[in-house]
């Protein structure tokens, strides 16, 4: 490897050590080539010499399972494929594990059918986002998200989580995991902050390397990429956690050496752990998109860090490179990308790449470099060996007892317990004895909310009832059992009502699930007052309280901390809620410590260190630490004004907004109800918009709880004019928008403005009713303060 790599690997073993900042520039590559590497290179050269250009290009194409068939695989021989966050076998995102295995085997068999002319057969591989366990699959163990694992500080635990996850992935016949995320999140407003282990690059590096070793096995041992292990991916290279204002896929600006000293630190550690793939990031570095950034992908990652594995793209990320489209981007390959993640438009991209090799835009040597790296990765994983097994024949394949096994759930429960950070304890913890415990809050018995995003669906969501999580334990269930075992009792009352006054109340509340840009925030104030209201209610009734806060990041919680007798940062614990009870009831020592600084201010200024922090990095109480916290300032400018300005933005409903059709809910504006079918589509980013299909006579309604202010702005597109009347209802005002939609036909995204001028009094509901069949795309619905006299757009 490199001097920088070895120095950094040594450093990350010690939290608080500072990795060399300039060594990455001066490191020289090791030039010795082992006999094994020579043999590997000779074998790759032989395969390349016998492959057609079309088959080589196919190795660089990665579509999603919902956009191609086994027959397409047999014909085109994609080098790899993936399931998107909302994708499942045969169109069923909730398909049982056996169906995942069946599809894996079907695609593998299609990829290894003999080719004419003696052209070598290269098996395909399946990549998945198993970012906190194999959580796309019902019944899998759901481990805490990385933000929680960082709070454990336990690299060996993370290594065991990686091993358990790899086995569960193998049960379903999948070969490749797009994990770990080794982002160093430096702005907690970022919607992916919970995918980061810490704001500390060295802690992040240590944890990321441990997960790589767990997933792949230890380099240099027989276990490496053998049975019970899968290919790992370090992501997203690089700087994804450092974007301006925490905007997902945004810009990272600054001196490149200073940026590398923070955001590049985890990668040498992952490379030293043997990681076989690195995923390019969506973000830009000083205005240059990473998918086309040769200086970073080739110069830094390969040249300075010595990475010789595969660089895989993110979801259509190459299409964001200047001068590129999703189907036409030679720039990415020339910059150092090896595999294009092109979920749906794979055919156009393949055709263009083949043509660009033929006309010299892409030199054959450059194509061979990229394909050679893909072949090496497959070779190291044993997929090119004689007698390589089909997915159904592999050691753990179809062994459903290993999916969510008691052993794996025990590891997850340990991780939950070790990740709980006690922020405040006025002597109420640990619970125990013959106490009557009331457990309150909507989240208390919601495994989905405790698990967060990337859980069965991309965004996760409370619409996923506990029936979707067989074998899992909610926080409520864990508390109820712990109370009984301690000689007491527990009762669940979501709204906090009771007939007999309890000895103590545990209030479980927090952020609704989200993923990626849907979780971006403009500030860190937690505005959902369910938990606050419950805590204040119990306080007024003389009932001691424990607040259990579920979140993907530290947030401004001064009001809730003041109102509670004990406050626990529980993060996103996943499927083993009993781990929370283990801490509250004192079954385990409280060892969790903050891996992110807790903000003192309710604004959005990034906090990375003691300055501006209410509780610094490394803070956390033992159960015996009952030192008073003191009253915290509760004034915050973001708590004033109207509620829920953003109704539907970035593919997500606002916290105060509900969607329904025919009296039935449409959680996060997805699914089917009352003649409405809403599905996620891409506008500027993955599934940041909806395509809504109306059956004749159906109505889509969005409603805001609370009182909002400002006019309405609806961003929409329509491809075919409505054949019958379409009515828009704002509050009590009905507006015929049929002609407006007809005029917008085929004109891409447009804005509809509704103000007092055409809807007096406005109101806090929006309905669209179609008398005939209608297909409408919606990117945004928001309330905005507008200049006096602003006209409606009708």
C-alpha positions in Angstrom: 0.0 0.0 0.0 1.1 3.5 0.7 2.9 5.3 3.5 -0.3 7.3 4.1 -2.4 4.2 4.3 -0.2 2.4 6.8 0.1 5.5 9.0 -3.6 6.0 8.9 -4.4 2.4 9.7 -2.2 2.6 12.7 -3.7 5.9 13.7 -7.4 4.8 13.6 -6.7 2.2 16.2 -6.4 5.1 18.6 -9.4 7.4 18.9 -8.2 11.0 19.1 -5.0 10.3 17.1 -4.6 12.7 14.1 -4.0 11.1 10.8 -1.2 12.6 8.6 -2.6 15.5 6.6 0.0 15.9 4.0 1.3 12.3 3.7 -1.4 11.5 1.2 0.3 13.8 -1.3 3.9 12.5 -0.8 3.2 8.8 -0.5 4.8 6.6 -3.2 3.1 3.4 -4.5 4.6 0.1 -3.7 5.9 -1.4 -7.0 6.5 -5.0 -5.9 4.2 -7.4 -7.6 3.7 -10.8 -6.0 3.5 -14.1 -7.9 -0.2 -14.3 -7.1 -0.8 -10.8 -8.5 1.2 -11.8 -11.7 -1.0 -14.9 -12.1 -4.1 -12.8 -11.5 -3.0 -10.3 -14.1 -2.2 -13.0 -16.7 -5.6 -14.6 -16.2 -7.4 -11.3 -16.6 -5.4 -10.5 -19.7 -6.4 -13.8 -21.2 -10.1 -13.2 -20.5 -10.0 -9.7 -22.0 -8.3 -11.0 -25.1 -11.2 -13.3 -25.8 -14.1 -10.9 -24.9 -16.0 -8.8 -27.5 -16.4 -5.1 -27.0 -20.1 -5.6 -26.3 -19.4 -8.1 -23.5 -16.7 -5.9 -22.0 -19.1 -2.9 -22.0 -21.8 -5.1 -20.4 -19.5 -5.7 -17.4 -19.7 -2.0 -16.7 -23.5 -1.8 -16.8 -25.5 -2.2 -13.6 -29.3 -2.0 -14.0 -31.9 -2.5 -11.3 -34.0 -5.7 -11.1 -37.2 -4.0 -12.0 -36.0 -2.8 -15.4 -34.8 -6.1 -17.0 -35.6 -9.8 -17.3 -33.6 -13.0 -17.2 -33.9 -13.0 -20.9 -32.2 -9.6 -21.0 -29.5 -11.0 -18.8 -28.9 -13.9 -21.1 -28.7 -11.6 -24.1 -26.7 -8.7 -22.8 -24.7 -10.3 -19.9 -24.7 -7.4 -17.4 -21.7 -7.6 -15.2 -23.8 -6.8 -12.2 -27.2 -5.6 -11.2 -28.9 -4.2 -8.1 -32.1 -3.8 -6.2 -33.1 -0.2 -5.6 -34.4 0.8 -2.1 -38.0 0.1 -3.2 -37.2 -2.8 -5.5 -37.9 -6.4 -4.8 -38.0 -9.7 -6.8 -40.6 -9.9 -9.5 -41.9 -6.5 -8.6 -42.7 -7.3 -5.0 -40.6 -5.2 -2.5 -42.0 -7.4 0.3 -41.2 -10.7 -1.4 -40.2 -13.5 1.0 -36.5 -14.4 1.2 -37.0 -17.5 -0.9 -38.0 -15.3 -3.9 -34.8 -13.2 -3.5 -32.8 -16.4 -3.8 -34.9 -17.6 -6.7 -34.2 -14.4 -8.6 -30.5 -14.5 -7.8 -30.2 -18.0 -9.1 -32.3 -17.2 -12.2 -30.1 -14.3 -13.1 -26.9 -16.2 -12.4 -28.0 -19.1 -14.6 -28.9 -16.7 -17.4 -25.5 -15.0 -17.2 -23.5 -18.2 -17.6 -25.1 -19.7 -20.6 -22.4 -20.7 -23.2 -21.4 -18.0 -25.7 -20.5 -18.5 -29.4 -16.9 -18.5 -30.6 -15.5 -19.7 -27.3 -16.0 -16.2 -25.7 -15.5 -16.6 -21.9 -18.6 -16.7 -19.7 -18.5 -14.2 -16.8 -21.1 -14.7 -14.1 -23.1 -11.7 -13.0 -23.2 -10.5 -9.4 -26.1 -8.8 -7.4 -25.4 -5.7 -5.3 -27.7 -4.6 -2.5 -27.9 -1.8 0.1 -27.7 -3.9 3.3 -26.7 -0.8 5.3 -27.8 -1.9 8.7 -28.4 -5.5 8.2 -30.0 -7.2 5.2 -32.9 -4.9 5.7 -34.5 -5.1 2.3 -35.8 -8.6 3.2 -38.6 -9.4 5.6 -37.3 -11.4 8.7 -33.7 -10.2 8.6 -32.0 -8.8 11.6 -32.1 -5.0 11.7 -29.0 -3.6 13.3 -28.8 -0.1 14.7 -27.8 2.5 12.1 -24.2 3.8 12.0 -24.9 6.9 14.1 -25.7 4.5 16.9 -22.8 2.1 16.2 -20.4 5.1 16.5 -21.8 5.7 20.0 -20.8 2.2 21.0 -17.1 2.9 20.2 -16.8 -0.9 19.8 -15.0 -1.9 16.6 -15.2 -5.6 17.4 -19.0 -5.4 17.8 -19.2 -3.7 14.4 -17.0 -6.5 12.9 -19.4 -9.1 14.3 -22.3 -7.2 12.8 -20.6 -7.3 9.4 -20.2 -11.1 9.7 -23.8 -11.6 10.7 -25.0 -9.4 7.9 -22.9 -11.2 5.3 -24.4 -14.6 6.3 -27.9 -13.2 6.0 -27.1 -11.8 2.6 -25.8 -15.2 1.5 -29.0 -16.8 2.6 -30.7 -14.9 -0.3 -27.9 -15.7 -2.8 -26.6 -12.1 -3.1 -22.9 -11.4 -3.6 -22.2 -7.8 -3.0 -23.1 -5.2 -0.3 -23.0 -1.4 -0.8 -21.8 -0.8 2.7 -20.2 0.6 4.8 -20.9 4.3 4.5 -17.7 5.9 5.8 -18.9 9.5 5.4 -17.6 11.9 8.0 -20.8 13.9 8.6 -19.9 17.4 9.6 -23.3 19.0 9.3 -26.2 17.2 11.1 -28.8 18.8 8.9 -27.7 16.4 6.2 -30.3 13.7 5.5 -27.7 10.9 5.6 -26.1 11.9 8.9 -27.3 8.7 10.5 -25.3 6.7 7.9 -22.2 8.2 9.4 -20.4 6.7 12.4 -19.1 10.0 13.6 -18.0 13.5 12.9 -14.5 12.2 14.0 -12.7 10.9 10.9 -10.6 8.5 12.9 -13.5 6.9 14.7 -15.3 6.6 11.4 -12.2 5.0 9.8 -11.9 2.5 12.6 -15.6 1.5 12.5 -15.7 1.4 8.7 -12.7 -0.9 8.5 -14.2 -3.2 11.1 -17.4 -3.6 9.1 -15.4 -4.3 5.9 -13.5 -7.1 7.7 -16.8 -8.5 9.0 -18.4 -8.6 5.6 -15.4 -9.8 3.6 -13.3 -11.7 6.2 -9.8 -10.9 7.2 -7.4 -10.3 4.2 -4.7 -12.9 3.9 -6.8 -15.6 5.5 -8.7 -18.5 4.1 -11.9 -16.9 5.2 -11.4 -13.8 3.0 -14.3 -13.6 0.5 -15.0 -17.3 1.2 -18.1 -18.9 2.6 -20.1 -16.6 4.8 -18.6 -13.5 3.3 -19.6 -11.0 0.6 -18.0 -8.1 -1.2 -18.0 -4.9 0.7 -18.2 -1.3 -0.6 -16.8 1.8 1.1 -18.9 4.9 0.2 -19.3 7.6 -0.9 -16.0 8.8 -2.2 -15.5 11.4 -1.1 -16.7 14.4 0.9 -20.4 13.4 1.0 -20.6 14.4 4.7 -19.1 17.8 4.1 -21.5 19.5 1.7 -22.5 23.2 2.2 -25.4 23.5 4.6 -25.7 19.7 4.7 -27.5 19.5 1.4 -27.4 16.0 0.0 -25.6 15.6 -3.3 -24.4 19.2 -2.9 -21.1 21.0 -3.1 -18.0 20.5 -0.9 -15.8 23.6 -1.1 -12.4 24.4 0.3 -8.7 23.6 0.2 -8.3 20.1 -1.1 -5.7 19.1 1.4 -7.8 20.2 4.3 -10.8 18.4 2.9 -8.8 15.2 2.5 -7.5 15.5 6.1 -11.1 15.0 7.2 -13.1 13.3 4.5 -10.5 11.0 2.9 -9.2 9.5 6.2 -11.6 6.5 6.3 -10.7 5.2 2.8 -7.1 4.1 3.5 -8.4 2.2 6.5 -11.0 0.5 4.4 -8.4 -0.3 1.7 -6.1 -1.7 4.3 -9.0 -3.9 5.4 -9.2 -5.3 1.9 -12.4 -3.5 0.6 -13.0 -4.6 -3.0 -15.2 -1.7 -4.2 -15.6 2.0 -3.5 -18.7 3.9 -4.5 -18.4 7.4 -6.1 -20.3 10.1 -4.4 -23.1 12.3 -5.8 -21.5 15.5 -4.4 -19.1 17.9 -6.1 -15.7 18.9 -4.9 -15.2 22.6 -5.6 -17.8 22.4 -8.3 -16.6 19.2 -10.0 -19.0 16.2 -9.7 -17.2 13.2 -8.3 -18.5 10.8 -10.9 -16.4 12.7 -13.5 -13.6 13.8 -11.2 -10.4 12.2 -12.6 -8.2 14.0 -10.1 -10.1 12.4 -7.2 -11.1 9.0 -8.6 -7.8 8.2 -10.4 -5.3 10.6 -8.9 -6.2 10.3 -5.2 -8.1 7.1 -4.8 -5.9 5.0 -7.1 -2.7 6.9 -7.3 -2.3 8.2 -3.7 -4.2 5.6 -1.8 -3.3 2.6 -3.9 -6.8 1.3 -4.4 -6.9 -1.4 -7.1 -10.5 -2.5 -6.8 -13.7 -1.5 -8.5 -15.2 2.1 -8.5 -18.9 1.8 -8.8 -21.3 4.7 -9.4 -24.4 5.7 -7.5 -27.9 5.8 -8.8 -27.6 7.6 -12.2 -24.8 9.7 -10.7 -22.9 9.8 -13.9 -25.8 11.7 -15.5 -25.0 14.7 -13.2 -21.5 15.2 -14.7 -21.2 18.3 -16.8 -22.0 17.5 -20.4 -23.4 14.1 -19.6 -26.8 12.5 -19.7 -27.9 9.2 -18.1 -27.4 7.4 -21.4 -24.3 9.2 -22.6 -21.3 9.8 -20.4 -17.9 8.6 -21.5 -16.4 11.3 -19.2 -17.2 9.1 -16.1 -15.3 6.1 -17.5 -12.4 8.2 -18.6 -12.3 9.8 -15.1 -12.0 6.4 -13.3 -15.5 5.1 -12.9 -15.7 1.3 -13.6 -19.3 0.5 -13.2 -22.3 2.7 -14.2 -25.2 2.3 -11.9 -27.9 2.9 -14.5 -31.2 1.6 -13.0 -33.5 1.9 -16.0 -31.8 3.4 -19.1 -29.2 0.7 -19.5 -29.9 -0.1 -23.1 -29.1 3.5 -24.3 -26.0 3.7 -22.2 -24.7 0.3 -23.5 -25.2 1.3 -27.1 -23.5 4.6 -26.7 -20.5 3.1 -24.8 -20.0 0.5 -27.5 -20.1 3.2 -30.2 -17.7 5.4 -28.2 -15.2 2.6 -28.0 -15.6 2.1 -31.8 -15.0 5.7 -32.6 -12.1 6.1 -30.2 -13.8 8.4 -27.7 -13.0 5.7 -25.2 -9.6 4.0 -25.8 -9.6 0.3 -25.7 -6.9 0.4 -23.1 -9.2 2.4 -20.8 -12.1 0.0 -21.3 -9.8 -3.0 -20.6 -8.6 -1.3 -17.3 -12.2 -0.9 -16.0 -13.3 -4.4 -17.1 -10.1 -5.9 -15.8 -10.9 -4.5 -12.3 -14.4 -6.0 -12.4 -13.0 -9.3 -13.4 -10.4 -9.2 -10.6 -13.1 -8.5 -8.0 -15.1 -11.5 -9.2 -12.0 -13.6 -9.3 -11.1 -12.7 -5.7 -14.7 -13.6 -4.7 -14.2 -17.1 -6.2 -16.9 -16.5 -8.9 -14.5 -17.3 -11.8 -13.2 -20.5 -10.4 -14.0 -23.9 -12.0 -16.9 -25.4 -10.2 -18.1 -22.1 -8.8 -21.5 -22.6 -7.3 -24.8 -21.2 -8.3 -26.5 -19.0 -5.6 -28.8 -21.9 -4.6 -25.9 -24.2 -4.1 -23.9 -22.0 -1.7 -23.3 -22.8 1.9 -26.0 -20.6 3.5 -28.4 -20.3 0.6 -32.0 -20.9 1.6 -31.1 -21.6 5.2 -33.9 -19.4 6.5 -33.1 -20.2 10.1 -30.0 -17.9 9.7 -32.1 -15.0 8.6 -32.8 -13.1 11.8 -31.3 -16.0 13.8 -31.2 -15.8 17.6 -27.5 -15.4 17.5 -27.7 -12.4 15.1 -30.5 -10.8 17.1 -28.4 -11.2 20.3 -25.6 -9.2 18.5 -28.1 -6.6 17.5 -29.5 -6.3 21.1 -26.0 -5.9 22.4 -25.4 -3.1 19.9 -28.6 -1.4 20.9 -27.7 -1.4 24.5 -24.1 -0.2 23.9 -25.4 2.6 21.8 -27.8 4.2 24.2 -26.4 7.6 25.4 -27.8 8.9 28.7 -27.9 12.7 28.4 -29.7 13.4 31.7 -30.5 11.3 34.8 -32.0 13.0 37.9 -31.8 9.7 39.8 -34.7 7.9 38.1 -32.5 5.4 36.3 -32.1 2.5 36.5 -35.7 1.4 36.7 -36.5 -1.7 38.6 -38.3 -3.2 41.6 -42.0 -3.6 41.7 -42.7 -0.4 39.8 -45.7 0.2 37.5 -44.4 1.6 34.2 -46.5 3.5 31.7 -45.0 3.5 28.2 -46.3 6.3 26.0 -45.7 7.7 22.5 -46.6 6.5 19.0 -43.1 5.3 18.4 -43.0 3.0 21.5 -44.5 0.0 19.7 -43.3 0.9 16.1 -40.4 -1.2 14.9 -40.5 0.7 11.7 -39.9 4.1 13.4 -37.2 2.6 15.6 -35.5 1.3 12.4 -35.5 4.4 10.3 -34.8 4.6 6.6 -33.4 1.8 4.4 -35.8 -0.6 6.1 -37.9 -2.8 3.8 -38.4 0.3 1.7 -36.0 3.1 0.8 -37.5 5.7 3.0 -38.8 3.3 5.7 -42.0 4.5 7.3 -44.6 4.0 10.0 -47.0 2.5 7.5 -44.9 -0.6 8.0 -46.7 -2.3 10.8 -45.0 -4.7 13.2 -46.4 -7.6 11.1 -43.7 -6.8 8.6 -41.0 -7.6 11.2 -41.5 -11.2 12.3 -39.2 -12.1 15.2 -38.4 -8.5 16.0 -39.0 -6.8 19.4 -40.4 -3.3 19.7 -39.1 -0.9 22.4 -42.5 -1.3 24.2 -42.3 -5.1 24.1 -38.8 -5.0 25.5 -39.8 -2.7 28.3 -42.9 -4.7 29.2 -40.8 -7.9 29.6 -38.1 -6.2 31.6 -40.7 -4.7 33.9 -42.2 -8.1 34.6 -38.8 -9.7 35.1 -38.1 -7.0 37.7 -41.3 -7.8 39.6 -43.3 -4.8 38.3 -45.6 -4.2 35.4 -45.9 -2.1 32.3 -48.8 -0.8 30.3 -48.8 0.8 26.8 -50.8 4.0 26.4 -49.7 5.9 23.3 -51.6 9.1 24.3 -50.4 8.9 28.0 -53.9 8.4 29.5 -54.3 6.1 32.6 -56.8 5.1 35.2 -54.2 4.4 37.9 -51.3 6.7 38.4 -48.0 4.9 37.4 -44.8 5.1 39.3 -42.9 6.2 36.2 -43.6 7.0 32.5 -41.3 6.2 29.6 -42.0 8.4 26.6 -40.7 7.1 23.3 -40.8 9.7 20.4 -38.7 11.0 17.7 -38.0 11.6 14.0 -40.2 9.8 11.4 -38.1 7.6 9.0 -36.4 9.1 6.0 -33.5 8.5 3.7 -31.0 10.6 1.7 -32.2 14.0 0.6 -35.7 13.5 2.0 -34.1 13.9 5.5 -32.3 17.2 4.7 -33.2 19.9 7.2 -32.7 23.7 7.3 -32.2 23.6 11.1 -31.9 21.2 14.0 -35.0 22.1 16.0 -37.3 19.1 16.6 -40.8 20.6 16.0 -43.0 17.5 16.5 -44.4 18.2 20.0 -46.0 14.8 20.7 -43.1 13.8 23.1 -42.9 17.3 24.6 -46.6 17.4 25.4 -46.5 14.0 27.0 -43.5 14.9 29.1 -45.1 18.1 30.3 -48.4 16.3 31.0 -46.7 13.7 33.2 -44.7 16.4 34.9 -47.8 18.4 35.8 -49.3 15.2 37.2 -46.3 14.4 39.4 -45.2 11.3 37.3 -41.4 10.9 36.9 -40.4 10.5 33.3 -37.8 8.9 31.1 -37.5 10.4 27.5 -36.3 7.9 24.9 -35.5 10.0 21.8 -35.3 8.2 18.4 -33.3 10.1 15.8 -30.7 9.9 13.1 -28.7 12.8 14.6 -28.4 15.0 17.6 -31.0 17.7 17.6 -32.0 20.8 19.7 -34.0 19.1 22.4 -33.8 21.7 25.2 -37.5 21.7 25.9 -37.7 18.0 26.1 -34.6 17.6 28.2 -35.9 20.2 30.7 -39.3 18.4 30.9 -37.8 14.9 31.5 -36.3 13.4 34.6 -34.0 11.3 32.4 -33.2 11.7 28.7 -31.8 9.0 26.5 -30.5 9.4 23.0 -31.6 6.1 21.5 -30.8 6.8 17.8 -32.3 4.3 15.4 -31.9 1.0 17.3 -33.6 -1.3 14.8 -35.4 -4.6 15.4 -34.1 -5.5 18.9 -35.9 -3.0 21.2 -35.1 -5.0 24.3 -31.6 -3.5 24.2 -33.2 -0.2 25.2 -34.8 -1.9 28.2 -31.4 -3.5 29.1 -30.1 0.0 29.8 -33.2 1.6 31.4 -33.5 -1.4 33.8 -29.8 -1.6 34.5 -29.2 -5.1 33.0 -26.2 -3.7 31.2 -23.8 -0.8 32.1 -24.5 2.4 30.2 -21.4 2.8 28.1 -22.7 4.7 25.1 -20.9 8.0 24.3 -21.8 10.7 21.8 -19.9 10.3 18.5 -21.4 13.6 17.4 -21.4 16.9 19.2 -24.9 17.8 20.6 -25.9 21.3 19.5 -26.5 24.1 22.0 -28.3 26.3 19.5 -31.5 25.5 17.6 -30.1 26.8 14.3 -28.2 24.9 11.7 -24.6 26.0 12.4 -22.5 22.9 12.1 -21.0 21.8 15.5 -17.9 19.6 15.4 -16.2 19.9 18.7 -16.7 21.7 22.0 -17.4 25.1 20.6 -21.2 25.5 20.1 -21.9 22.1 21.8 -24.3 21.5 24.7 -22.8 18.1 25.2 -19.4 17.4 23.5 -18.1 14.5 21.5 -17.6 11.6 23.9 -20.2 12.7 26.4 -22.5 10.2 28.1 -23.5 9.3 31.6 -23.1 6.0 33.5 -26.3 4.9 35.3 -24.7 6.2 38.5 -24.1 9.7 37.2 -26.9 11.8 38.5 -25.3 15.1 38.5 -27.9 17.8 37.8 -28.2 19.0 34.2 -29.6 22.4 35.1 -32.3 24.3 33.2 -31.7 24.8 29.5 -32.6 27.8 27.4 -35.9 27.1 25.5 -36.1 30.2 23.3 -35.8 29.4 19.6 -36.9 31.5 16.7 -37.8 28.5 14.6 -40.6 27.6 17.0 -42.7 30.7 15.9 -44.8 31.2 12.8 -47.0 28.9 10.7 -46.7 25.1 10.6 -45.8 22.8 7.7 -44.7 25.2 4.9 -43.4 22.3 2.9 -46.2 19.9 2.2 -44.5 17.6 -0.3 -40.9 18.3 -1.1 -38.0 16.0 -2.1 -40.2 13.0 -2.3 -41.5 13.3 1.3 -44.6 14.7 3.0 -44.0 17.3 5.7 -44.3 16.2 9.3 -47.7 18.0 9.7 -49.1 16.7 6.4 -51.2 13.7 5.6 -52.3 12.3 2.2 -55.4 10.3 1.6 -57.8 9.0 -1.1 -61.3 7.7 -0.5 -60.9 8.0 3.2 -57.8 5.8 3.2 -54.3 7.0 4.0 -51.5 7.2 1.4 -48.4 7.2 3.6 -45.7 9.5 2.2 -47.9 9.9 -0.9 -47.2 6.4 -2.1 -49.4 3.4 -2.7 -53.0 2.7 -3.9 -56.3 3.8 -2.3 -59.6 5.1 -3.3 -58.9 5.0 -7.0 -55.6 6.7 -6.6 -52.3 5.0 -7.4 -49.1 7.0 -6.5 -45.6 5.8 -7.3 -42.2 7.3 -6.8 -40.5 8.7 -9.9 -37.2 10.7 -10.5 -37.3 14.4 -11.2 -33.9 15.8 -10.2 -33.0 13.0 -7.8 -34.1 9.4 -7.0 -37.9 9.2 -6.3 -38.2 12.9 -5.4 -41.5 13.2 -7.2 -44.7 11.2 -7.7 -46.7 10.0 -10.6 -50.3 10.0 -9.5 -52.9 8.0 -11.6 -56.5 8.9 -11.0 -59.4 6.5 -11.7 -62.6 8.3 -12.9 -64.2 10.1 -10.0 -61.3 9.7 -7.6 -59.9 12.4 -5.3 -56.4 13.0 -3.8 -56.4 15.0 -0.6 -53.5 16.5 1.4 -54.3 18.0 4.7 -52.3 20.0 7.2 -52.6 19.7 10.9 -52.4 23.2 12.5 -52.7 26.5 10.8 -50.4 27.4 7.9 -49.7 30.7 6.2 -49.0 31.8 2.6 -50.2 30.8 -0.8 -49.8 27.5 -2.5 -47.2 26.5 -5.0 -47.7 23.2 -6.8 -45.0 22.0 -9.2 -46.4 19.5 -11.6 -46.2 18.0 -15.1 -48.7 16.4 -17.4 -48.1 14.4 -20.6 -51.6 14.0 -21.8 -54.4 16.5 -21.4 -57.4 15.4 -19.3 -60.4 14.2 -21.3 -62.8 15.2 -18.5 -63.1 17.9 -15.9 -60.4 18.2 -13.1 -61.2 20.2 -10.0 -58.7 21.7 -7.5 -60.2 22.4 -4.0 -58.3 24.7 -1.7 -60.0 24.9 1.7 -63.6 25.6 0.8 -62.9 27.0 -2.7 -63.3 24.8 -5.9 -61.3 25.8 -9.0 -61.7 24.2 -12.4 -58.2 23.5 -13.6 -59.1 21.4 -16.7 -58.0 24.1 -19.2 -54.9 24.9 -17.2 -53.8 21.3 -17.4 -54.6 21.0 -21.0 -52.4 24.0 -21.7 -49.6 22.4 -19.8 -49.6 19.2 -21.8 -46.2 18.0 -22.7 -44.5 21.2 -21.4 -42.5 19.5 -18.7 -42.5 20.8 -15.1 -44.7 23.9 -14.5 -45.9 25.8 -11.4 -49.4 26.4 -10.3 -49.9 29.3 -7.9 -53.0 29.6 -5.7 -53.4 32.8 -3.5 -56.2 34.6 -1.8 -57.0 36.2 -5.2 -58.8 33.0 -6.3 -59.2 31.1 -3.1 -60.4 33.5 -0.4 -59.3 32.3 3.1 -57.2 29.6 1.5 -57.4 26.9 4.2 -55.3 23.9 5.2 -56.3 21.2 2.7 -55.7 20.6 -1.0 -57.7 18.2 -3.1 -57.6 17.2 -6.8 -60.6 15.4 -8.2 -60.6 13.9 -11.7 -63.9 13.1 -13.4 -62.0 10.9 -15.9 -58.8 9.0 -16.0 -55.8 11.3 -15.3 -52.1 10.9 -14.9 -50.3 13.8 -13.1 -46.7 14.1 -12.0 -46.2 16.1 -8.8 -42.7 17.3 -7.7 -43.7 19.8 -4.9 -46.6 21.2 -3.0 -45.6 24.0 -0.6 -47.0 27.1 1.1 -45.0 30.2 0.6 -45.3 33.8 1.7 -46.0 35.8 -1.5 -46.0 39.5 -2.3 -49.4 41.2 -1.7 -51.5 41.1 -4.8 -49.9 38.0 -6.3 -52.3 36.6 -8.9 -53.3 32.9 -9.3 -52.0 31.1 -12.3 -55.4 30.3 -13.8 
